[in-house]
């Protein structure tokens, strides 16, 4: 059991991360014609006006919330906020973002499998990634009841220590996850699997987020006389 635990939470993260980085680079280099969102809105825009913003805003808040929450050392925020208060804040913000993401994702999932035109144009990876994302958000929401039973922040600190140990190549990372609930383990495994398949899906368009638009000069558009 200890060997399996180390394999899943000590070695699998590096496998997923390596495939994520190398696979993304190779796809950008050799398959730029496939480097796109593969939007199906032109095929059917039904419910997209509500579903797409809910899903994307929710998933962005969740992603950056996890990024900051897990990779910020405890000593950085300890003088300003306790671990328990940080956990309550994470539950509130993550819960709202998770609900929005789940509603939007469920609508997109239903559309992808029931709309004839969208279904016909969807690949296996298109279907797989939307299923994985909806499952992952659902698992994230299911961690909230478990987190409400221990608001001292202890589990959150363990999760952060595991993530930091992985990112900074510290030994014994998997030991930080010993003793926490099964739902957290499952949530992490599905998340790592999403990272693993990322380069083979339409999610690669996230690398090409148009951040340059935020700092570009204004464009003046005049109406034709």
RONU-838569 format. One record per residue (C-alpha): x, y, z; residue number from 1. Coordinates in nm, 2 decimals. Example, Ala and Ser with C-alpha at 12.3 -4.5 7.8 and 13.67 -1.06 7.14 Angstrom:
<atom x="1.23" y="-0.45" z="0.78" nr="1"/>
<atom x="1.37" y="-0.11" z="0.71" nr="2"/>
! end
This chain:
<atom x="0.00" y="0.00" z="0.00" nr="1"/>
<atom x="0.29" y="0.24" z="0.08" nr="2"/>
<atom x="0.45" y="0.16" z="-0.25" nr="3"/>
<atom x="0.12" y="0.23" z="-0.44" nr="4"/>
<atom x="0.07" y="0.55" z="-0.24" nr="5"/>
<atom x="0.42" y="0.67" z="-0.33" nr="6"/>
<atom x="0.37" y="0.57" z="-0.69" nr="7"/>
<atom x="0.05" y="0.76" z="-0.73" nr="8"/>
<atom x="0.13" y="1.07" z="-0.53" nr="9"/>
<atom x="0.51" y="1.08" z="-0.54" nr="10"/>
<atom x="0.59" y="0.97" z="-0.90" nr="11"/>
<atom x="0.27" y="1.01" z="-1.10" nr="12"/>
<atom x="0.28" y="1.39" z="-1.06" nr="13"/>
<atom x="0.62" y="1.40" z="-1.24" nr="14"/>
<atom x="0.50" y="1.17" z="-1.51" nr="15"/>
<atom x="0.19" y="1.39" z="-1.57" nr="16"/>
<atom x="0.40" y="1.71" z="-1.55" nr="17"/>
<atom x="0.66" y="1.58" z="-1.80" nr="18"/>
<atom x="0.39" y="1.47" z="-2.05" nr="19"/>
<atom x="0.22" y="1.81" z="-2.00" nr="20"/>
<atom x="0.53" y="2.01" z="-2.08" nr="21"/>
<atom x="0.70" y="1.80" z="-2.34" nr="22"/>
<atom x="0.37" y="1.70" z="-2.51" nr="23"/>
<atom x="0.26" y="2.07" z="-2.53" nr="24"/>
<atom x="0.59" y="2.17" z="-2.68" nr="25"/>
<atom x="0.58" y="1.89" z="-2.94" nr="26"/>
<atom x="0.22" y="1.96" z="-3.04" nr="27"/>
<atom x="0.30" y="2.33" z="-3.08" nr="28"/>
<atom x="0.60" y="2.25" z="-3.29" nr="29"/>
<atom x="0.45" y="1.97" z="-3.51" nr="30"/>
<atom x="0.08" y="2.03" z="-3.50" nr="31"/>
<atom x="0.00" y="2.40" z="-3.51" nr="32"/>
<atom x="-0.30" y="2.35" z="-3.72" nr="33"/>
<atom x="-0.46" y="2.16" z="-3.43" nr="34"/>
<atom x="-0.36" y="2.43" z="-3.18" nr="35"/>
<atom x="-0.70" y="2.58" z="-3.14" nr="36"/>
<atom x="-1.01" y="2.57" z="-2.92" nr="37"/>
<atom x="-1.21" y="2.37" z="-3.18" nr="38"/>
<atom x="-1.51" y="2.59" z="-3.10" nr="39"/>
<atom x="-1.85" y="2.44" z="-3.19" nr="40"/>
<atom x="-2.05" y="2.76" z="-3.13" nr="41"/>
<atom x="-2.10" y="2.81" z="-3.51" nr="42"/>
<atom x="-2.26" y="2.46" z="-3.52" nr="43"/>
<atom x="-2.50" y="2.54" z="-3.23" nr="44"/>
<atom x="-2.51" y="2.84" z="-3.00" nr="45"/>
<atom x="-2.79" y="2.71" z="-2.79" nr="46"/>
<atom x="-2.73" y="2.78" z="-2.42" nr="47"/>
<atom x="-2.37" y="2.88" z="-2.50" nr="48"/>
<atom x="-2.43" y="3.24" z="-2.38" nr="49"/>
<atom x="-2.49" y="3.12" z="-2.03" nr="50"/>
<atom x="-2.29" y="2.79" z="-2.02" nr="51"/>
<atom x="-1.96" y="2.91" z="-2.16" nr="52"/>
<atom x="-1.91" y="3.21" z="-1.93" nr="53"/>
<atom x="-2.01" y="3.02" z="-1.62" nr="54"/>
<atom x="-1.78" y="2.74" z="-1.70" nr="55"/>
<atom x="-1.48" y="2.95" z="-1.80" nr="56"/>
<atom x="-1.50" y="3.21" z="-1.52" nr="57"/>
<atom x="-1.56" y="2.93" z="-1.27" nr="58"/>
<atom x="-1.26" y="2.72" z="-1.39" nr="59"/>
<atom x="-1.03" y="3.02" z="-1.40" nr="60"/>
<atom x="-1.11" y="3.12" z="-1.04" nr="61"/>
<atom x="-1.06" y="2.76" z="-0.93" nr="62"/>
<atom x="-0.73" y="2.73" z="-1.12" nr="63"/>
<atom x="-0.57" y="3.04" z="-0.98" nr="64"/>
<atom x="-0.72" y="2.98" z="-0.64" nr="65"/>
<atom x="-0.55" y="2.64" z="-0.63" nr="66"/>
<atom x="-0.23" y="2.78" z="-0.77" nr="67"/>
<atom x="-0.20" y="3.06" z="-0.50" nr="68"/>
<atom x="-0.34" y="2.85" z="-0.22" nr="69"/>
<atom x="-0.13" y="2.54" z="-0.27" nr="70"/>
<atom x="0.20" y="2.70" z="-0.37" nr="71"/>
<atom x="0.21" y="2.99" z="-0.11" nr="72"/>
<atom x="0.41" y="2.87" z="0.19" nr="73"/>
<atom x="0.23" y="2.89" z="0.53" nr="74"/>
<atom x="0.48" y="3.14" z="0.67" nr="75"/>
<atom x="0.39" y="3.40" z="0.40" nr="76"/>
<atom x="0.03" y="3.44" z="0.51" nr="77"/>
<atom x="0.06" y="3.33" z="0.88" nr="78"/>
<atom x="0.12" y="3.68" z="1.01" nr="79"/>
<atom x="-0.20" y="3.81" z="0.85" nr="80"/>
<atom x="-0.44" y="3.52" z="0.84" nr="81"/>
<atom x="-0.47" y="3.18" z="1.02" nr="82"/>
<atom x="-0.48" y="2.85" z="0.84" nr="83"/>
<atom x="-0.84" y="2.80" z="0.95" nr="84"/>
<atom x="-0.96" y="3.14" z="0.83" nr="85"/>
<atom x="-0.78" y="3.08" z="0.50" nr="86"/>
<atom x="-0.96" y="2.74" z="0.47" nr="87"/>
<atom x="-1.30" y="2.90" z="0.53" nr="88"/>
<atom x="-1.22" y="3.17" z="0.27" nr="89"/>
<atom x="-1.12" y="2.89" z="0.02" nr="90"/>
<atom x="-1.44" y="2.70" z="0.09" nr="91"/>
<atom x="-1.66" y="3.01" z="0.02" nr="92"/>
<atom x="-1.48" y="3.13" z="-0.29" nr="93"/>
<atom x="-1.40" y="2.78" z="-0.43" nr="94"/>
<atom x="-1.76" y="2.67" z="-0.35" nr="95"/>
<atom x="-1.92" y="2.95" z="-0.55" nr="96"/>
<atom x="-1.67" y="2.91" z="-0.84" nr="97"/>
<atom x="-1.72" y="2.54" z="-0.83" nr="98"/>
<atom x="-2.10" y="2.56" z="-0.85" nr="99"/>
<atom x="-2.08" y="2.81" z="-1.14" nr="100"/>
<atom x="-1.83" y="2.58" z="-1.32" nr="101"/>
<atom x="-2.03" y="2.27" z="-1.26" nr="102"/>
<atom x="-2.35" y="2.43" z="-1.39" nr="103"/>
<atom x="-2.18" y="2.56" z="-1.70" nr="104"/>
<atom x="-1.98" y="2.24" z="-1.75" nr="105"/>
<atom x="-2.29" y="2.02" z="-1.71" nr="106"/>
<atom x="-2.47" y="2.23" z="-1.97" nr="107"/>
<atom x="-2.18" y="2.20" z="-2.21" nr="108"/>
<atom x="-2.15" y="1.83" z="-2.15" nr="109"/>
<atom x="-2.52" y="1.78" z="-2.22" nr="110"/>
<atom x="-2.50" y="1.98" z="-2.53" nr="111"/>
<atom x="-2.19" y="1.79" z="-2.66" nr="112"/>
<atom x="-2.37" y="1.45" z="-2.62" nr="113"/>
<atom x="-2.72" y="1.55" z="-2.73" nr="114"/>
<atom x="-2.68" y="1.81" z="-3.00" nr="115"/>
<atom x="-2.65" y="1.60" z="-3.33" nr="116"/>
<atom x="-2.42" y="1.85" z="-3.51" nr="117"/>
<atom x="-2.19" y="1.91" z="-3.21" nr="118"/>
<atom x="-2.18" y="1.54" z="-3.13" nr="119"/>
<atom x="-2.09" y="1.45" z="-3.49" nr="120"/>
<atom x="-1.80" y="1.70" z="-3.49" nr="121"/>
<atom x="-1.66" y="1.59" z="-3.14" nr="122"/>
<atom x="-1.36" y="1.37" z="-3.11" nr="123"/>
<atom x="-1.30" y="1.11" z="-2.84" nr="124"/>
<atom x="-1.06" y="1.35" z="-2.66" nr="125"/>
<atom x="-1.32" y="1.63" z="-2.68" nr="126"/>
<atom x="-1.57" y="1.41" z="-2.50" nr="127"/>
<atom x="-1.31" y="1.27" z="-2.25" nr="128"/>
<atom x="-1.18" y="1.61" z="-2.14" nr="129"/>
<atom x="-1.52" y="1.76" z="-2.07" nr="130"/>
<atom x="-1.62" y="1.45" z="-1.87" nr="131"/>
<atom x="-1.30" y="1.47" z="-1.67" nr="132"/>
<atom x="-1.35" y="1.84" z="-1.60" nr="133"/>
<atom x="-1.70" y="1.80" z="-1.48" nr="134"/>
<atom x="-1.60" y="1.50" z="-1.27" nr="135"/>
<atom x="-1.31" y="1.69" z="-1.12" nr="136"/>
<atom x="-1.53" y="1.99" z="-1.03" nr="137"/>
<atom x="-1.78" y="1.76" z="-0.87" nr="138"/>
<atom x="-1.51" y="1.59" z="-0.66" nr="139"/>
<atom x="-1.38" y="1.94" z="-0.56" nr="140"/>
<atom x="-1.73" y="2.03" z="-0.44" nr="141"/>
<atom x="-1.75" y="1.70" z="-0.25" nr="142"/>
<atom x="-1.44" y="1.79" z="-0.05" nr="143"/>
<atom x="-1.63" y="2.08" z="0.11" nr="144"/>
<atom x="-1.84" y="1.87" z="0.35" nr="145"/>
<atom x="-1.52" y="1.68" z="0.45" nr="146"/>
<atom x="-1.34" y="2.02" z="0.50" nr="147"/>
<atom x="-1.62" y="2.15" z="0.72" nr="148"/>
<atom x="-1.54" y="1.88" z="0.98" nr="149"/>
<atom x="-1.19" y="2.01" z="1.03" nr="150"/>
<atom x="-1.17" y="2.39" z="1.01" nr="151"/>
<atom x="-0.84" y="2.42" z="1.18" nr="152"/>
<atom x="-0.67" y="2.42" z="0.84" nr="153"/>
<atom x="-0.46" y="2.11" z="0.91" nr="154"/>
<atom x="-0.56" y="1.93" z="0.59" nr="155"/>
<atom x="-0.51" y="2.23" z="0.38" nr="156"/>
<atom x="-0.16" y="2.27" z="0.51" nr="157"/>
<atom x="-0.09" y="1.91" z="0.43" nr="158"/>
<atom x="-0.22" y="1.95" z="0.07" nr="159"/>
<atom x="0.00" y="2.27" z="0.03" nr="160"/>
<atom x="0.30" y="2.09" z="0.17" nr="161"/>
<atom x="0.25" y="1.81" z="-0.08" nr="162"/>
<atom x="0.21" y="2.04" z="-0.38" nr="163"/>
<atom x="0.52" y="2.25" z="-0.27" nr="164"/>
<atom x="0.72" y="1.93" z="-0.22" nr="165"/>
<atom x="0.63" y="1.82" z="-0.58" nr="166"/>
<atom x="0.70" y="2.15" z="-0.74" nr="167"/>
<atom x="1.03" y="2.21" z="-0.56" nr="168"/>
<atom x="1.15" y="1.85" z="-0.60" nr="169"/>
<atom x="1.16" y="1.77" z="-0.23" nr="170"/>
<atom x="1.18" y="1.41" z="-0.12" nr="171"/>
<atom x="0.90" y="1.22" z="0.05" nr="172"/>
<atom x="0.62" y="1.43" z="-0.10" nr="173"/>
<atom x="0.36" y="1.15" z="-0.08" nr="174"/>
<atom x="0.40" y="1.13" z="0.30" nr="175"/>
<atom x="0.22" y="1.47" z="0.33" nr="176"/>
<atom x="-0.10" y="1.31" z="0.21" nr="177"/>
<atom x="-0.11" y="1.03" z="0.46" nr="178"/>
<atom x="-0.41" y="1.04" z="0.69" nr="179"/>
<atom x="-0.63" y="1.27" z="0.48" nr="180"/>
<atom x="-0.96" y="1.16" z="0.34" nr="181"/>
<atom x="-1.01" y="0.94" z="0.03" nr="182"/>
<atom x="-1.20" y="1.22" z="-0.15" nr="183"/>
<atom x="-0.89" y="1.43" z="-0.15" nr="184"/>
<atom x="-0.68" y="1.15" z="-0.29" nr="185"/>
<atom x="-0.93" y="1.09" z="-0.57" nr="186"/>
<atom x="-0.96" y="1.47" z="-0.64" nr="187"/>
<atom x="-0.58" y="1.49" z="-0.68" nr="188"/>
<atom x="-0.56" y="1.18" z="-0.91" nr="189"/>
<atom x="-0.82" y="1.31" z="-1.15" nr="190"/>
<atom x="-0.65" y="1.65" z="-1.15" nr="191"/>
<atom x="-0.32" y="1.48" z="-1.24" nr="192"/>
<atom x="-0.49" y="1.28" z="-1.51" nr="193"/>
<atom x="-0.62" y="1.61" z="-1.66" nr="194"/>
<atom x="-0.27" y="1.74" z="-1.66" nr="195"/>
<atom x="-0.15" y="1.42" z="-1.83" nr="196"/>
<atom x="-0.40" y="1.44" z="-2.12" nr="197"/>
<atom x="-0.38" y="1.81" z="-2.15" nr="198"/>
<atom x="-0.15" y="1.82" z="-2.46" nr="199"/>
<atom x="-0.38" y="1.59" z="-2.65" nr="200"/>
<atom x="-0.69" y="1.79" z="-2.61" nr="201"/>
<atom x="-0.83" y="2.13" z="-2.71" nr="202"/>
<atom x="-0.72" y="2.27" z="-2.37" nr="203"/>
<atom x="-0.38" y="2.36" z="-2.53" nr="204"/>
<atom x="-0.54" y="2.68" z="-2.64" nr="205"/>
<atom x="-0.49" y="2.80" z="-2.28" nr="206"/>
<atom x="-0.12" y="2.84" z="-2.36" nr="207"/>
<atom x="-0.23" y="3.10" z="-2.62" nr="208"/>
<atom x="-0.44" y="3.32" z="-2.39" nr="209"/>
<atom x="-0.45" y="3.67" z="-2.55" nr="210"/>
<atom x="-0.28" y="3.84" z="-2.26" nr="211"/>
<atom x="-0.12" y="4.09" z="-2.50" nr="212"/>
<atom x="-0.46" y="4.25" z="-2.55" nr="213"/>
<atom x="-0.44" y="4.38" z="-2.19" nr="214"/>
<atom x="-0.14" y="4.61" z="-2.26" nr="215"/>
<atom x="-0.19" y="4.70" z="-2.63" nr="216"/>
<atom x="-0.27" y="5.05" z="-2.75" nr="217"/>
<atom x="-0.63" y="5.16" z="-2.81" nr="218"/>
<atom x="-0.77" y="5.11" z="-3.15" nr="219"/>
<atom x="-1.00" y="5.38" z="-3.29" nr="220"/>
<atom x="-1.27" y="5.24" z="-3.50" nr="221"/>
<atom x="-1.48" y="5.49" z="-3.71" nr="222"/>
<atom x="-1.81" y="5.42" z="-3.88" nr="223"/>
<atom x="-1.82" y="5.43" z="-4.25" nr="224"/>
<atom x="-1.97" y="5.76" z="-4.37" nr="225"/>
! end
